[in-house]
Structure formats: structure tokens, C-alpha cells
Amino acid sequence: MGVMRQRGFSLIELMIATTLLSLVMFAGYYSYSLYSGAWNKRVEYFWKYAKEDVVQVKLVELFQGMAPYLIKKERGNEAFIAFSGTSQTMTFISQGGFFAHGYVVAKLEVVTAQQSGKTRLQYSEAKIGAQPLLHWEVEQLEFTEPYIIFDDLVSAKFSYYGWQDYASAFRKDDDELLITDTSKYQRWFDNYLAKEKRLSPLKIRLQLQATQTSRESDIILPLYSAPELVVSSGSGANF
């Protein structure tokens, strides 16, 4: 009776098997990398636009929560609304702040980084305590650390829609109402200082450009929960 001799893999067979196994593992790893990369991009895309939606909701709450807080002038009995706006900075009082409850001094700023040259829109706020704010000196307030709303922008700027001056607000040509936003005496301004005009704007426009080739996008938001003109009274009372 003959004895069967056991025969193992030859070196060539072992190399072929190892090569095939490596190819299978590489194909699996490559497929997983493609799937993982596509998934990560979708997740980043989702969170990016989710954050933008949340931020826009917060901006609406911030502007609609704006309060007609009156600051008495140092001389005379006149008062003005606590609002100042330029193309790069806007400061006002709102009860719809990002962080604190109650009334805050909200500040929006367009800042350009020196190294990258990129522009960002940032937000900060200062809590108003139990004592009323008697002087409109925002540089002396203690603001929170800036919160970045939009980053890596080419450009950003504010503009303000409202009455030309205090006298124009009381014209009623062609049966125009005081609260209308279609009057010929209203237009867009790059700067709107309530201390000078004694009234506040009706709407805010934020113009953003993300890249050099992209179109400029506009975000137009009304002030207050019901947009209307708020004229400073002669009294110096707050609210």
C-alpha cells in the first residue's frame, strides 16, 4: 500500500494568493475611502448650511427684538434712540441677543484680517444690568468675545433704509402714512446715526460676497417685531 505524500503551496502559489488578497483589501479600502470622503463632504455641507440657517434666524430675532431705548442728550431735553450704524459697524439695544436674556447692547462688526485679507462678520453683546444706560458710550462697555457669524468673505457691508431727516418723517404728501416704507423721502443710507436724525431706520441690509466670482447676496431684515418708525420724544425717559 503506497503512502500519500502531503504537498503544500509552492512559493509562486503563495505569492499569487497574497497578491490577490492585497488587491481585494486595497479595493475595499479604496471603496471605503471614496464613500467616507463623500459622506464627510455631505456632513460638512449639511452643517455649514444648517449653521447659516440658524444664524439667519438669530439675526431676525436680534433685529426684531430691537428696543426703542432712549438716551437723553447731555444738553437740553431732547433724547435719541440708542442706535448707530455705519457700513462696517452697527450698535443698538435689543432684547433678542444671542447669549444673554433681557436687554443687551448688540454690536455687529465687519472685520478684515491683516494676514489673509479675508473679511468676516462678527457679533458681540454687553449685558444691561438693573441700572439704566444713561450715556451712549459703547466703547466703555464690557462686550463678550466676538462670535463669528460669517467667515472667509471677500466683502461685507451694512446699509440702512429710512427717512432722510426728522422733518421728512412728518410729511404726508399724497396721503402717505407715517409708517410707510415707500415714501419718496425714504432711501438707503451707508450711515445712520440716531443721535443726529432722532429716529431709527426701518430696515437693515447686509450685503455679502463669498468669492471673487460669486454674486453679491443681500439679506434685508426689518427692525422691530412690526416694522415702524420710532421717533425720539422730547422726554428723557427710557422706553
FIMINU-691964 format. One record per residue (C-alpha): residue number from 0; residue in one letter; x, y, z. Coordinates in pm, 1 decimal, decimal comma. Example, Ala and Ser with C-alpha at 12.3 -4.5 7.8 and 13.67 -1.06 7.14 Angstrom:
<sites>
+-----+-----+----------+----------+----------+
|   n | res |        x |        y |        z |
+-----+-----+----------+----------+----------+
|   0 |   a |   1230,0 |   -450,0 |    780,0 |
|   1 |   s |   1367,0 |   -106,0 |    714,0 |
+-----+-----+----------+----------+----------+
</sites>
This chain:
<sites>
+-----+-----+----------+----------+----------+
|   n | res |        x |        y |        z |
+-----+-----+----------+----------+----------+
|   0 |   m |      0,0 |      0,0 |      0,0 |
|   1 |   g |    151,4 |    321,8 |   -111,8 |
|   2 |   v |    188,2 |    618,2 |    125,5 |
|   3 |   m |     38,0 |    950,8 |      2,1 |
|   4 |   r |    283,5 |   1233,4 |     30,0 |
|   5 |   q |    143,9 |   1567,3 |    160,8 |
|   6 |   r |    201,6 |   1856,2 |    -75,2 |
|   7 |   g |    193,3 |   2223,8 |     40,6 |
|   8 |   f |    172,7 |   2551,1 |   -152,0 |
|   9 |   s |    458,3 |   2639,2 |   -371,3 |
|  10 |   l |    625,0 |   2977,5 |   -337,6 |
|  11 |   i |    465,5 |   3101,0 |   -660,1 |
|  12 |   e |    116,2 |   2997,2 |   -547,7 |
|  13 |   l |    168,1 |   3169,3 |   -214,7 |
|  14 |   m |    279,3 |   3490,4 |   -387,2 |
|  15 |   i |    -23,4 |   3481,2 |   -618,8 |
|  16 |   a |   -262,5 |   3429,5 |   -326,9 |
|  17 |   t |   -100,0 |   3710,3 |   -129,5 |
|  18 |   t |   -121,6 |   3943,3 |   -429,8 |
|  19 |   l |   -489,7 |   3864,9 |   -486,5 |
|  20 |   l |   -564,9 |   3918,3 |   -117,5 |
|  21 |   s |   -381,3 |   4251,9 |   -125,7 |
|  22 |   l |   -580,7 |   4360,5 |   -431,2 |
|  23 |   v |   -907,7 |   4270,5 |   -259,8 |
|  24 |   m |   -805,9 |   4460,5 |     54,8 |
|  25 |   f |   -693,6 |   4762,2 |   -149,8 |
|  26 |   a |  -1020,4 |   4765,4 |   -346,1 |
|  27 |   g |  -1216,3 |   4752,5 |    -21,4 |
|  28 |   y |  -1009,8 |   5026,6 |    138,5 |
|  29 |   y |  -1035,9 |   5245,5 |   -172,7 |
|  30 |   s |  -1414,3 |   5199,7 |   -190,0 |
|  31 |   y |  -1444,1 |   5283,3 |    179,4 |
|  32 |   s |  -1228,0 |   5594,8 |    131,3 |
|  33 |   l |  -1448,6 |   5715,8 |   -153,4 |
|  34 |   y |  -1763,7 |   5653,5 |     47,6 |
|  35 |   s |  -1619,2 |   5809,9 |    362,4 |
|  36 |   g |  -1494,7 |   6116,9 |    172,5 |
|  37 |   a |  -1829,9 |   6169,1 |      3,3 |
|  38 |   w |  -2010,8 |   6123,1 |    334,4 |
|  39 |   n |  -1783,8 |   6370,6 |    513,2 |
|  40 |   k |  -1842,6 |   6627,9 |    239,4 |
|  41 |   r |  -2217,3 |   6582,9 |    273,1 |
|  42 |   v |  -2194,7 |   6617,8 |    650,2 |
|  43 |   e |  -1981,8 |   6933,6 |    618,2 |
|  44 |   y |  -2225,5 |   7071,3 |    359,5 |
|  45 |   f |  -2519,7 |   6996,2 |    587,7 |
|  46 |   w |  -2366,8 |   7156,5 |    897,3 |
|  47 |   k |  -2246,4 |   7457,7 |    701,9 |
|  48 |   y |  -2592,5 |   7542,4 |    572,5 |
|  49 |   a |  -2759,3 |   7439,8 |    898,5 |
|  50 |   k |  -2538,5 |   7691,2 |   1080,6 |
|  51 |   e |  -2620,0 |   7961,7 |    824,3 |
|  52 |   d |  -2993,1 |   7897,3 |    868,8 |
|  53 |   v |  -2963,8 |   7913,3 |   1247,7 |
|  54 |   v |  -2758,7 |   8233,2 |   1225,6 |
|  55 |   q |  -3014,2 |   8398,1 |    998,3 |
|  56 |   v |  -3292,2 |   8306,6 |   1241,3 |
|  57 |   k |  -3088,3 |   8456,9 |   1525,8 |
|  58 |   l |  -3029,2 |   8772,5 |   1322,1 |
|  59 |   v |  -3403,9 |   8805,9 |   1261,7 |
|  60 |   e |  -3467,7 |   8767,1 |   1635,3 |
|  61 |   l |  -3191,3 |   9016,4 |   1711,0 |
|  62 |   f |  -3326,6 |   9287,5 |   1480,6 |
|  63 |   q |  -3691,9 |   9227,3 |   1561,3 |
|  64 |   g |  -3605,0 |   9246,1 |   1929,2 |
|  65 |   m |  -3455,2 |   9591,5 |   1887,2 |
|  66 |   a |  -3581,3 |   9823,2 |   2159,9 |
|  67 |   p |  -3652,0 |  10197,3 |   2115,1 |
|  68 |   y |  -3427,1 |  10271,6 |   2410,2 |
|  69 |   l |  -3391,9 |  10646,2 |   2458,8 |
|  70 |   i |  -3074,7 |  10818,2 |   2573,2 |
|  71 |   k |  -3106,8 |  11174,2 |   2698,4 |
|  72 |   k |  -2869,2 |  11424,6 |   2544,9 |
|  73 |   e |  -2622,6 |  11590,9 |   2777,7 |
|  74 |   r |  -2765,3 |  11931,8 |   2692,1 |
|  75 |   g |  -3131,9 |  12015,7 |   2657,7 |
|  76 |   n |  -3434,1 |  11797,3 |   2700,0 |
|  77 |   e |  -3409,6 |  11607,2 |   2372,1 |
|  78 |   a |  -3343,5 |  11235,2 |   2362,3 |
|  79 |   f |  -3230,7 |  11000,0 |   2088,9 |
|  80 |   i |  -3271,2 |  10630,9 |   2020,3 |
|  81 |   a |  -2973,0 |  10414,0 |   2111,7 |
|  82 |   f |  -2878,0 |  10319,4 |   1756,7 |
|  83 |   s |  -2570,2 |  10392,6 |   1548,6 |
|  84 |   g |  -2479,9 |  10234,3 |   1219,1 |
|  85 |   t |  -2205,9 |  10266,6 |    959,6 |
|  86 |   s |  -2113,4 |  10049,9 |    663,5 |
|  87 |   q |  -1880,7 |   9846,1 |    887,7 |
|  88 |   t |  -2032,2 |   9862,2 |   1236,7 |
|  89 |   m |  -2379,8 |   9861,8 |   1386,4 |
|  90 |   t |  -2469,4 |   9904,8 |   1754,4 |
|  91 |   f |  -2814,0 |   9904,2 |   1911,7 |
|  92 |   i |  -3013,5 |   9770,1 |   2205,5 |
|  93 |   s |  -3214,7 |   9451,9 |   2166,9 |
|  94 |   q |  -3393,9 |   9200,4 |   2382,1 |
|  95 |   g |  -3320,4 |   8924,3 |   2132,1 |
|  96 |   g |  -2947,4 |   8883,8 |   2196,5 |
|  97 |   f |  -2754,0 |   8570,3 |   2104,5 |
|  98 |   f |  -2648,9 |   8477,0 |   2457,8 |
|  99 |   a |  -2791,0 |   8677,1 |   2749,1 |
| 100 |   h |  -3155,7 |   8712,2 |   2844,2 |
| 101 |   g |  -3309,8 |   9054,6 |   2869,5 |
| 102 |   y |  -3178,6 |   9372,9 |   2714,7 |
| 103 |   v |  -2828,1 |   9381,6 |   2568,1 |
| 104 |   v |  -2618,5 |   9626,0 |   2370,0 |
| 105 |   a |  -2564,2 |   9433,8 |   2046,6 |
| 106 |   k |  -2269,9 |   9508,2 |   1819,9 |
| 107 |   l |  -2214,6 |   9376,0 |   1467,8 |
| 108 |   e |  -1878,4 |   9440,9 |   1304,1 |
| 109 |   v |  -1721,3 |   9376,9 |    965,6 |
| 110 |   v |  -1355,2 |   9292,8 |   1028,7 |
| 111 |   t |  -1078,6 |   9221,9 |    776,4 |
| 112 |   a |   -787,2 |   9000,5 |    880,4 |
| 113 |   q |   -448,9 |   9160,8 |    815,0 |
| 114 |   q |   -267,5 |   8841,8 |    714,6 |
| 115 |   s |   -521,8 |   8668,6 |    491,9 |
| 116 |   g |   -712,4 |   8976,0 |    380,4 |
| 117 |   k |  -1036,8 |   8783,7 |    430,7 |
| 118 |   t |  -1340,5 |   8955,3 |    574,6 |
| 119 |   r |  -1565,3 |   8825,3 |    849,2 |
| 120 |   l |  -1882,8 |   8938,2 |   1020,7 |
| 121 |   q |  -1871,8 |   8907,3 |   1397,4 |
| 122 |   y |  -2115,1 |   8968,3 |   1681,4 |
| 123 |   s |  -2070,3 |   9063,2 |   2045,9 |
| 124 |   e |  -2301,4 |   9188,1 |   2317,8 |
| 125 |   a |  -2291,2 |   9366,0 |   2652,3 |
| 126 |   k |  -2549,9 |   9289,5 |   2916,5 |
| 127 |   i |  -2750,2 |   9582,4 |   3050,6 |
| 128 |   g |  -2791,3 |   9548,2 |   3424,3 |
| 129 |   a |  -3059,8 |   9679,4 |   3654,2 |
| 130 |   q |  -2928,9 |  10033,9 |   3618,7 |
| 131 |   p |  -3047,3 |  10213,8 |   3302,9 |
| 132 |   l |  -2798,6 |  10302,3 |   3032,7 |
| 133 |   l |  -2768,2 |  10679,3 |   3062,4 |
| 134 |   h |  -2483,7 |  10751,6 |   2818,6 |
| 135 |   w |  -2432,8 |  10614,5 |   2468,7 |
| 136 |   e |  -2062,6 |  10537,6 |   2515,6 |
| 137 |   v |  -2039,2 |  10184,0 |   2384,1 |
| 138 |   e |  -1659,7 |  10179,2 |   2385,0 |
| 139 |   q |  -1671,6 |  10176,3 |   2765,2 |
| 140 |   l |  -1896,0 |   9869,2 |   2784,5 |
| 141 |   e |  -1767,6 |   9519,2 |   2850,4 |
| 142 |   f |  -1859,6 |   9306,3 |   2549,4 |
| 143 |   t |  -1844,5 |   8930,5 |   2513,4 |
| 144 |   e |  -1583,7 |   8759,8 |   2298,3 |
| 145 |   p |  -1672,3 |   8806,8 |   1929,9 |
| 146 |   y |  -1881,0 |   8531,2 |   1775,8 |
| 147 |   i |  -1803,3 |   8470,9 |   1408,1 |
| 148 |   i |  -2124,1 |   8477,2 |   1203,7 |
| 149 |   f |  -1977,3 |   8463,3 |    851,8 |
| 150 |   d |  -1611,9 |   8396,5 |    774,6 |
| 151 |   d |  -1378,9 |   8393,1 |    471,7 |
| 152 |   l |  -1572,3 |   8660,1 |    284,1 |
| 153 |   v |  -1446,8 |   8886,5 |      7,9 |
| 154 |   s |  -1657,2 |   9178,3 |    127,6 |
| 155 |   a |  -1941,4 |   9267,4 |    362,1 |
| 156 |   k |  -2118,2 |   9591,2 |    445,9 |
| 157 |   f |  -2430,0 |   9733,1 |    608,4 |
| 158 |   s |  -2678,6 |   9986,4 |    476,5 |
| 159 |   y |  -2992,3 |  10134,1 |    631,1 |
| 160 |   y |  -3331,9 |  10222,1 |    489,0 |
| 161 |   g |  -3523,5 |  10505,6 |    649,1 |
| 162 |   w |  -3626,4 |  10869,3 |    644,8 |
| 163 |   q |  -3389,6 |  11136,4 |    521,1 |
| 164 |   d |  -3432,3 |  11352,3 |    828,9 |
| 165 |   y |  -3660,5 |  11427,6 |   1121,1 |
| 166 |   a |  -3872,0 |  11679,8 |    929,9 |
| 167 |   s |  -3935,9 |  11441,3 |    639,7 |
| 168 |   a |  -4090,1 |  11187,9 |    875,7 |
| 169 |   f |  -4386,6 |  11417,9 |    930,9 |
| 170 |   r |  -4462,0 |  11499,5 |    568,7 |
| 171 |   k |  -4786,4 |  11349,4 |    440,8 |
| 172 |   d |  -4769,3 |  11420,8 |     72,2 |
| 173 |   d |  -5013,5 |  11214,6 |   -132,2 |
| 174 |   d |  -5175,1 |  11078,7 |    183,3 |
| 175 |   e |  -4858,9 |  10893,2 |    282,5 |
| 176 |   l |  -4872,2 |  10740,8 |    627,5 |
| 177 |   l |  -4602,1 |  10787,0 |    885,9 |
| 178 |   i |  -4517,4 |  10418,9 |    890,4 |
| 179 |   t |  -4499,9 |  10363,0 |    515,4 |
| 180 |   d |  -4176,7 |  10234,5 |    366,7 |
| 181 |   t |  -4242,6 |  10356,5 |     12,4 |
| 182 |   s |  -4219,5 |  10729,7 |     67,0 |
| 183 |   k |  -4006,9 |  10942,8 |   -165,0 |
| 184 |   y |  -3845,1 |  11081,2 |    149,0 |
| 185 |   q |  -3700,9 |  10742,5 |    237,2 |
| 186 |   r |  -3389,1 |  10585,7 |     88,5 |
| 187 |   w |  -3087,0 |  10369,9 |    165,5 |
| 188 |   f |  -2801,4 |  10515,9 |    371,4 |
| 189 |   d |  -2446,2 |  10396,0 |    433,3 |
| 190 |   n |  -2453,2 |  10562,0 |    775,6 |
| 191 |   y |  -2748,4 |  10608,5 |   1008,6 |
| 192 |   l |  -2687,0 |  10781,4 |   1340,1 |
| 193 |   a |  -2997,3 |  10812,4 |   1555,2 |
| 194 |   k |  -2828,4 |  11077,5 |   1767,7 |
| 195 |   e |  -2835,0 |  11311,3 |   1468,2 |
| 196 |   k |  -3158,6 |  11204,1 |   1297,6 |
| 197 |   r |  -3359,5 |  11148,2 |   1619,3 |
| 198 |   l |  -3522,2 |  10843,9 |   1461,0 |
| 199 |   s |  -3424,1 |  10491,8 |   1371,2 |
| 200 |   p |  -3406,2 |  10316,6 |   1033,1 |
| 201 |   l |  -3684,7 |  10088,6 |    915,5 |
| 202 |   k |  -3476,9 |   9813,3 |    759,2 |
| 203 |   i |  -3121,5 |   9680,6 |    761,9 |
| 204 |   r |  -2943,1 |   9540,9 |    458,0 |
| 205 |   l |  -2639,9 |   9315,3 |    486,3 |
| 206 |   q |  -2450,3 |   9267,5 |    159,2 |
| 207 |   l |  -2212,8 |   8969,4 |    142,6 |
| 208 |   q |  -1978,7 |   8838,8 |   -126,2 |
| 209 |   a |  -1825,7 |   8495,9 |    -60,0 |
| 210 |   t |  -1579,1 |   8475,0 |   -353,1 |
| 211 |   q |  -1443,0 |   8698,2 |   -625,4 |
| 212 |   t |  -1655,2 |   8524,9 |   -888,4 |
| 213 |   s |  -1975,3 |   8483,4 |   -686,7 |
| 214 |   r |  -2261,6 |   8728,8 |   -694,5 |
| 215 |   e |  -2322,7 |   8958,8 |   -402,8 |
| 216 |   s |  -2606,1 |   8836,1 |   -182,0 |
| 217 |   d |  -2840,5 |   9065,4 |      9,5 |
| 218 |   i |  -3001,8 |   8996,4 |    344,0 |
| 219 |   i |  -3271,0 |   9256,5 |    417,5 |
| 220 |   l |  -3428,4 |   9247,1 |    761,9 |
| 221 |   p |  -3689,5 |   9476,5 |    917,4 |
| 222 |   l |  -3638,5 |   9624,7 |   1261,3 |
| 223 |   y |  -3878,2 |   9555,6 |   1547,4 |
| 224 |   s |  -4145,1 |   9286,6 |   1555,1 |
| 225 |   a |  -4368,9 |   9516,4 |   1349,3 |
| 226 |   p |  -4156,8 |   9747,2 |   1131,1 |
| 227 |   e |  -4245,6 |  10106,8 |   1203,9 |
| 228 |   l |  -4084,4 |  10443,1 |   1254,1 |
| 229 |   v |  -3977,7 |  10521,5 |   1606,7 |
| 230 |   v |  -3924,6 |  10891,4 |   1664,8 |
| 231 |   s |  -3740,4 |  11018,8 |   1969,7 |
| 232 |   s |  -3964,8 |  11210,2 |   2205,2 |
| 233 |   g |  -3875,0 |  11523,0 |   2396,0 |
| 234 |   s |  -3866,5 |  11342,2 |   2727,9 |
| 235 |   g |  -3555,4 |  11172,7 |   2850,9 |
| 236 |   a |  -3720,0 |  10858,1 |   2977,4 |
| 237 |   n |  -3602,5 |  10514,3 |   2875,1 |
| 238 |   f |  -3868,0 |  10327,4 |   2677,3 |
+-----+-----+----------+----------+----------+
</sites>
